[in-house]
Amino acid sequence: MSRMGSPFFAGEIEAFGMTRMREELAAAIKTGKLADGSPLTPAVRARKEASIQMASQFQAEVSALPRVLPNVVYRDEMTFWSGGREFRLMSLSGDATASTVLYLPGHKVLVTGDVLVSPEDGKGPPPWTTNSYAVTPWLDSLRRLEALDVDAIVPGQGPVMHDKVYLRRTIGLFAAIIDQVHAALEKGLVRLNQVQAAVDVDRIGREYAPGAPLDEDFHLVVSIFAKKAMQEALDGVEVEK
């Protein structure tokens, strides 16, 4: 929370998010095409404009937050009690390293933060992003959550879940991307576009969302995650297209 409340973090949002989003949309409106050459449809434009509006609102809210520094720190796990209620904190890898997850064993409630996220509207892929290329630790964290006894999962984004179906689908998706990237590298593929092309996005999508049409952003999100998996396999080396 302390980093979220800092002016620097709000500045990061503008520098690395808002400006780029606005520039890309302006270019797409001018040319009628997205950066990948696909057409800028009214639906895509509306979604991108909504994303910019949401990011702008988020920036304003973050800028207004007071900066609160922690007075207790922990490593790996920490358990504390409030009356008869047990609170268990776990430090896991999600979209950022050292993400705190809250587990209430007595109530079988799991609050994941951004270790697990789902689409806000129940459609399309969630924003699987990470501040590093450490995607295998993220998968390991998801598997650790899957082993917990829970009746309710509160994700970082999206509605409360009362089973592990989505968690298990996300585990399967991450594992499939990582495995296919490694298989492509073992075949001798060395360029990013070759490795991304070797990842069977459609099959992964069918397993992730059975019976539902793939959102048009699904391929993009999987390709980004595949790039992270390739970087991880190459010990962080920046990969070429």
VENFENMO-V85509 format. One record per helix or strand. SS is the DSSP state (H for helix, E for strand). FROM is the first residue (numbers start at 1). LEN is the number of residues. Records with the same first field share a line. If there is no record, write none. Layout:
SS = FROM-LEN, FROM-LEN
//
This chain:
H = 7-25, 42-23, 135-12, 165-22, 192-7, 201-8, 218-16
E = 33-1, 39-1, 77-6, 85-8, 99-6, 109-5, 152-4, 161-1
//
